């Protein structure tokens, strides 16, 4: 064996050992997280069983649990501060006052607000009043908490409250105060699942938040979420900063706005329980920027509500946050898109969730999209799988803006299709694993000519697709597209326009639109349909009708059969969902390419199926 061969063999062996060590490390972290979640899941199931045997609505119950979790966190922090102050008092001989706790950055708790005091109440019928009294006392002694705590326990069943106090008291994690953020996030996630559509209005699934934050990399600067919900983007941004050995309190500042008062309270508690603070305000973002900071933010990240109707456009016609004008359609998507754009400073970056339909919207919405694309700020568009959200079963897209793009990148956009990348969690829900998240983020890092991250064991997958550790287009997964190509596609920002599946591409190129393709596609759609709850939201209907209007208006007179089928679908309540699934997964690529030939067959298939 010559010297070069020997060195090469040694390098391969070292790489193999390093990869195995990394895999083992990831497995240990995963096992630890699984243990914590398993313990929390036991508590959740017990709490949920209590709710199931009561008359309390899920949203009322969630508010009660979050309040008690927050009180447990406050009590834990207070006990640690008390021990420090007692030790200091023995040396310096002074009496401990509320101001001493405040000086340590700790909320002062009067005696009647201590968790142990509430646990030891004998008369269960008085527990609700005692908890309300505890929160009133805390607000009185700590002005920063005025009107922020839930004072809603007096009318609740005392036996249920006692059991909840005991359940939450059984949470045993490490001594770090901020570790109480883990159960807080866990219960937010569980309640969002339980509340379905309403839960999705205030909570974005953790894996989506992680992906947006990992791609934006908010290490330094101001962060805005104009539809902040429970503050998930702020929490994950702080975790990202800590992961890179920096202090989030020094390096980033958080600004959030939401229309719902109770959600604002929850967001503030969530920040506080993670050892963070932020400027969180109540307000309707469509009509007012509560911070008066247009063009000032380093980062904007959000999961805004899709397809909202009846926004009063006359009230916002002179608003500078809509620099490309107001869309004619009764749909808020292009209001949100412009808010994300206009709040950024000259080097700012944005990442947000958007309905798939926005990528192909026509007329004035297309003009707005065209102007944003020509401005050179659209950086990355990622399509993601269906069933990753609790309130939206259809696929959505993640949009990323960057006003500080390098000159050589301004004339191009990276499109990524991740609809085949997911981990199934239960029958009807999906998420990204840590490894999948890191792999997707690394595609963007390589495109930006950065080194990939490997802390979540994605290195093997990255090398499989990018052996030279440099970005290159991967058919069906990722492609860099020029603005000229985007113009040729009607200024579409739908990744499926540019990342057609290899099998479908071959069929289209050959011109053989066989019934086999129809049956295969229909089978996939039926499986998706089985995963969708019967209780449909208005969003489905709105998206469906908007899409049909676009298709009917833009289909040539030669395709009258297709028009007839589309119009036939429109009034059918059950077929609205079917049509929506067809449009999102099939018509998106088939109409521009084959003039609706495949789409007609699939629509006919479903009409027969649901007659």
C-alpha positions, 0 to 999 in steps of 0.5 A: 500500500503506497503512502497516498492510498494509506492516507486516503484509507485513514481519512475514510476511516476517520470520517466514518468514525466521526459520522458514527460518533455524531450519529450516537450523539444525536441519538442520545439527545433524541433519547433525552428529549423523548424521555422529557416528552414522555413524562409531559405526555403523561401529565397532558393525558391526565389533564385532558382526562380531567377536562373530558369529564368536565363542562369546561371548553378547551380554550378556557381549560388551556388558559387555566393550565398556562396560568398555573404553569406560569405560577409554578415557574414564578414560584421556582424563580422566587425560591431560588432568589429567596435562598440567595437573599437569605445567604446575603442577609446573614452576612450583611444583616438586612431585611428582605423586601420586594425591591430586592427580588426585583433587583435580581430580575425576579417577580415578587410573590406575596405569601398567598401567591406561593404555589405551596400555599395553594396546594395546601388549601383544605377547602376545595370550593375556595381554591378558584378564588384563592388562585384569582387572589394570588394573581391579583396580588402578584399584579399589585406587587409587580407593575410590569405584570398589570393586566397580563395574568389570567384571573378566571379561576373562581368559577371553575370546579375546585376538585379539577383545580386541585388535580391540576395544581398537583399535576403541574407540581409533579413536573420535575426538570433541571434547576434552570428556570428557563427549562419550564419553557419546555412544558409551556411549549409542549402544552401550547402544542397539545392545545393547538392540536385539540382546538384544531382551526382555532389552535392554528390561529395562535400557534405555528408548528415548531418544525415550521418555526425552526425551519424559518429561523434556521434559514434566516439566521437571526443572530443580531438585530430587531425581530418583528412578528406582525401576527405573533400568536404565542411568540414561537418565532421569538422563542426559537430565535433566542434558541438559535442565538444561544446555540451560537454562544451568544446572549439573546437578551443582548443580541436580539430584540423582539417586537410582536403584534396580535389582534387577540388580547388573550393571545398577547397575554400568553405570548408575554408569559411564554417569553417570560418563562423562557427568560426573555422580554419583548415589546408585544402589543395588541392591534389589528395589523392590517390597519396600523403598525403599532410600532411606527417602524416601517423600514426599520427591522432586521428580520420579519418572520410570521405565520399570518392568517390566509385568505382573510376577506373583508379588509376595509381597503379604503382605511388603508389606501394611504398606508405606506406599508403597501407600496405596490398598491392594493389588490382588487381581490377580496383577499388579504394575502398580498397585504401580508406579503407587502407588510413583510416587505415594507417593514424590513430595513435596507439589508433586512430579511423576512421568512413567512408562511403563505398560501400556495395559491398566492404564488400563482394569483393573477391580475393585480396580485400578479402585478404586485408579485411582479414588482417584488420579484423585479426589486430583487428581494425574493430569495427562496421559495419552499413548498412543504407537504400537506398536514403540517399545520393543525388548521390547514390540511393542504400544502403551503409555501414558505417565502423568504425575502432578502433586501441585502442580496448580493449583486450576483444573486439579485436576478435569481430565486432558489426554489425547493420542493420538500413535499416528500420530506416529512415524518409522519406523526399519527394518522393525520399529522406530519412534521419535520425531524431535526435531521430533515430540518437541517438538511433543508436549511443546508440546501439554502446555506450551500446556495448562499455559499456557506458551510452546512450545519451538521449538529443534527446528523444531516451530513450523510444526506447532504453529501449524498445530494451535494458530494462536492459540498457546493450547491447544484440543482437537483431534479425534483428537489431544488433549482435556481431560476432566473427572473427571466424564466419566472417572467416566462411562467407568468411571474409564478412563485409556485415551486411546482412550475420549476420542479416537476416530478421526473415521472410526470416530466417524462409523461408530459415530454412524451405527450402520453397523458395516460389513464395510469397517471390519472389513477396514480394521482387520484389514488394519492389525492384520495389518501390525502382526502382521508386525512382531512377532517370533515369540519372544513374551514372557510379557508378551503372554500375561499381558496377553492373559489378563487382558484376556479375563478382564475382557471375559468378566466384564463382557460382558452375557449377551446377548452370549453369542456374543462370550463364546464367541469370547473363551473360544475364543481363550484357549487358542490360543497363536498366537491369544493374540498376535492377540487381544492386538492386537485387544484393544489396538487395537479392543476398547478402544473397541468393547466400551464403545461397540458392545457387541462387535459389531465386535470379534466380526467381527474376532475371527472374521476372525482365527480363520479366518486362523490355523486 
